[in-house]
């Protein structure tokens, strides 16, 4: 169960109605293609992103009037066997990010470690960044994630600053990267290269210096990805 920060609004999003609308337009052929792309780890209804968001639009418009995050909705979406509903939960979190409180990071962590794959994990970085920017004490949690047994938490700790540009905490970024230079997982090493490549658009000299200083400890994948724009 997710941590619920406060009582929910009376006008709660109707999960059952949303699911029925999605099931009414499911496309089995496209679903098979989507499942194959995700290595057959999840079941899909076969709904493309534009259509998925169009159907959910009235429900997201209601979210503008929420005073608290509807974690019950998120729980139902995450428990649903269809991957599109996990995407709905992530889209919803993007719309209610200002309502998140520091304690909600516990629930975000559960999302990262449940039904984990790059598609859901990567979609939460902007949400995490907003929370950490609002409460810098959460940086301690990012440091802990970077050493966690769960590779997806490590990836999130490395990559959550992707959108921060000049506001990137370079001390923290260096620490979480160096905690993972010898990690064997592809997705962790890819995240290192990704964040370095993205930050090089802001400060290529810093990235070049970092790779020059720590390149002997870094994987070829991370160096190749991180050096793309320098």
Phi and psi in degrees as a GROMACS rama.xvg file:
@    title "Ramachandran Plot"
@    xaxis  label "Phi"
@    yaxis  label "Psi"
@TYPE xy
-87.7938  151.238  UNK-2
-68.38  130.617  UNK-3
-108.396  116.431  UNK-4
-70.9737  -29.5036  UNK-5
-166.676  168.693  UNK-6
-57.2924  149.493  UNK-7
-84.6289  157.183  UNK-8
-63.4634  155.108  UNK-9
-66.7199  -40.4326  UNK-10
-83.4388  72.4042  UNK-11
-82.1319  145.244  UNK-12
-55.786  140.727  UNK-13
-93.4516  100.192  UNK-14
-63.9643  -44.7698  UNK-15
-61.0257  -40.3201  UNK-16
-63.7319  -42.6129  UNK-17
-62.3374  -45.9185  UNK-18
-61.6189  -41.3305  UNK-19
-62.9699  -39.9415  UNK-20
-64.6022  -38.9068  UNK-21
-67.7401  -43.0141  UNK-22
-63.6282  -29.284  UNK-23
-69.5613  -21.2057  UNK-24
-117.981  18.5805  UNK-25
-63.3976  149.607  UNK-26
-129.121  103.808  UNK-27
-64.6606  -36.0939  UNK-28
-66.1042  -45.8932  UNK-29
-66.8767  -36.3321  UNK-30
-58.7564  -41.9674  UNK-31
-62.6185  -39.0699  UNK-32
-66.7985  -41.6715  UNK-33
-66.9892  -39.3225  UNK-34
-65.103  -39.9087  UNK-35
-63.8242  -42.1556  UNK-36
-61.3141  -34.3349  UNK-37
-94.1915  23.3422  UNK-38
58.7123  31.7751  UNK-39
56.2184  34.1785  UNK-40
-89.0568  -20.5116  UNK-41
-136.425  155.246  UNK-42
-91.072  141.217  UNK-43
-123.533  154.606  UNK-44
-88.7897  -17.6016  UNK-45
86.8153  36.3714  UNK-46
-106.232  123.317  UNK-47
-69.5815  156.362  UNK-48
-55.0591  -47.9053  UNK-49
-58.5579  -42.2693  UNK-50
-69.9174  -39.5546  UNK-51
-58.8988  -44.8328  UNK-52
-72.857  -32.2294  UNK-53
-64.004  -43.3544  UNK-54
-65.781  -36.9742  UNK-55
-82.8795  -8.20687  UNK-56
-54.232  -47.3003  UNK-57
-60.0097  -34.6596  UNK-58
-72.2352  -36.5065  UNK-59
-71.6663  -30.1978  UNK-60
-63.4581  -36.2726  UNK-61
-63.987  -31.6231  UNK-62
-61.9585  -22.7963  UNK-63
-60.4091  -24.6609  UNK-64
-101.277  3.87088  UNK-65
-71.0391  142.199  UNK-66
-100.69  -16.3869  UNK-67
-140.788  163.836  UNK-68
-76.1547  133.316  UNK-69
-86.2762  83.8503  UNK-70
-70.6122  -21.0724  UNK-71
-65.5685  -41.6632  UNK-72
-61.3129  -46.5942  UNK-73
-61.5765  -41.7184  UNK-74
-59.5155  -45.5686  UNK-75
-64.15  -40.3104  UNK-76
-63.6983  -40.8959  UNK-77
-73.2449  -30.1786  UNK-78
-77.2779  -19.3105  UNK-79
-65.3709  140.224  UNK-80
-71.4842  -15.015  UNK-81
-92.6919  129.239  UNK-82
-62.1857  -31.4722  UNK-83
-55.9658  -30.707  UNK-84
-74.2819  -28.3427  UNK-85
-67.1251  -34.8981  UNK-86
-65.0517  -37.5107  UNK-87
-61.033  -43.3593  UNK-88
-60.0689  -41.6065  UNK-89
-66.9283  -42.0397  UNK-90
-60.8557  -41.4769  UNK-91
-62.0697  -44.1145  UNK-92
-61.5594  -34.7587  UNK-93
-62.3868  -33.8665  UNK-94
-81.9633  -21.5104  UNK-95
-114.35  16.6492  UNK-96
-51.22  -41.0817  UNK-97
-61.5275  -18.0062  UNK-98
-86.9947  -11.9959  UNK-99
-69.4487  140.67  UNK-100
-112.2  165.04  UNK-101
-56.0454  -37.8367  UNK-102
-61.7523  -24.6195  UNK-103
-66.3846  -14.6585  UNK-104
-61.2319  -27.8269  UNK-105
-61.3217  -40.1088  UNK-106
-72.4177  -37.6575  UNK-107
-60.7424  -39.5273  UNK-108
-61.4226  -39.3048  UNK-109
-63.9426  -37.3464  UNK-110
-63.9586  -40.3689  UNK-111
-65.5176  -36.8932  UNK-112
-96.0618  3.36141  UNK-113
-119.919  131.4  UNK-114
51.7977  47.8025  UNK-115
-77.2718  133.061  UNK-116
-163.731  168.575  UNK-117
-61.2635  -30.2997  UNK-118
-65.1709  -45.0174  UNK-119
-78.3116  -42.3618  UNK-120
-61.5927  -48.1502  UNK-121
-65.6096  -27.213  UNK-122
-73.9345  -8.90636  UNK-123
-97.8821  -2.616  UNK-124
-62.8868  -41.9111  UNK-125
-64.3954  -37.0631  UNK-126
-63.8642  -47.4384  UNK-127
-62.4297  -44.5493  UNK-128
-59.001  -42.323  UNK-129
-62.2211  -40.9495  UNK-130
-66.7297  -42.9886  UNK-131
-69.4254  -37.4061  UNK-132
-63.7396  -36.3475  UNK-133
-73.9023  -29.8028  UNK-134
-138.525  90.1236  UNK-135
-58.0227  -16.4013  UNK-136
-62.3612  -21.4212  UNK-137
-72.162  -10.5015  UNK-138
-61.7924  -29.7977  UNK-139
-60.6823  -36.8945  UNK-140
-70.0718  -35.5892  UNK-141
-63.3442  -39.1358  UNK-142
-62.9192  -40.8478  UNK-143
-65.7368  -41.5644  UNK-144
-59.8062  -37.4269  UNK-145
-67.1769  -10.6301  UNK-146
-117.595  6.79572  UNK-147
-72.1137  156.491  UNK-148
-68.2904  -22.6592  UNK-149
-83.7406  119.739  UNK-150
-65.6251  -27.8095  UNK-151
-73.5277  -32.2606  UNK-152
-67.4229  -38.3551  UNK-153
-61.6997  -45.4922  UNK-154
-60.665  -42.1348  UNK-155
-64.8672  -40.8463  UNK-156
-62.355  -36.0385  UNK-157
-74.4693  -45.1075  UNK-158
-98.7817  -5.38203  UNK-159
-64.4749  -20.0181  UNK-160
-87.6541  12.1057  UNK-161
-51.9466  -35.727  UNK-162
-95.2908  1.54729  UNK-163
-84.5434  -20.1461  UNK-164
50.7022  -119.171  UNK-165
-64.6968  -18.1087  UNK-166
-89.2408  2.99748  UNK-167
-59.4399  133.821  UNK-168
-84.7414  100.015  UNK-169
-70.2807  -32.1989  UNK-170
-64.3653  -44.848  UNK-171
-66.9158  -42.5339  UNK-172
-59.2378  -46.0305  UNK-173
-59.4059  -43.524  UNK-174
-63.9045  -47.7494  UNK-175
-70.1318  -30.8136  UNK-176
-67.607  -48.9458  UNK-177
-65.4938  -24.3007  UNK-178
-69.1793  -12.8265  UNK-179
-128.931  8.72309  UNK-180
-61.4928  -28.4216  UNK-181
-105.682  14.2061  UNK-182
-69.9511  136.376  UNK-183
-78.6531  -10.6964  UNK-184
-82.4597  137.86  UNK-185
-58.6033  -44.6859  UNK-186
-68.8903  -28.6219  UNK-187
-71.8328  -46.8061  UNK-188
-65.4665  -36.827  UNK-189
-62.9801  -38.715  UNK-190
-63.6499  -38.7207  UNK-191
-61.2468  -47.9136  UNK-192
-63.3715  -38.0394  UNK-193
-64.42  -48.4269  UNK-194
-68.1757  -36.5579  UNK-195
-67.6739  -42.0155  UNK-196
-61.2714  -43.9056  UNK-197
-67.8772  -42.1469  UNK-198
-70.6799  -24.4977  UNK-199
-63.1272  -21.1591  UNK-200
-69.9883  -21.8914  UNK-201
-95.7267  -43.2696  UNK-202
-147.581  85.75  UNK-203
-66.285  -31.4373  UNK-204
-63.7548  -40.4802  UNK-205
-64.6628  -44.1648  UNK-206
-65.2031  -42.7348  UNK-207
-60.5338  -44.023  UNK-208
-64.8839  -40.1929  UNK-209
-63.1707  -45.6563  UNK-210
-66.8638  -39.3682  UNK-211
-62.5942  -37.6055  UNK-212
-77.5698  -36.3764  UNK-213
-116.845  6.42226  UNK-214
-57.1771  -33.3407  UNK-215
-63.0031  -25.9021  UNK-216
-95.4815  -8.51243  UNK-217
-94.156  155.558  UNK-218
-75.5392  156.803  UNK-219
-60.9711  -36.4087  UNK-220
-61.4063  -47.9627  UNK-221
-63.1018  -41.7821  UNK-222
-66.2121  -44.6202  UNK-223
-61.45  -46.3813  UNK-224
-68.1672  -43.0335  UNK-225
-69.6162  -23.5941  UNK-226
-93.1463  2.12994  UNK-227
-56.4367  -36.9719  UNK-228
-110.035  14.3257  UNK-229
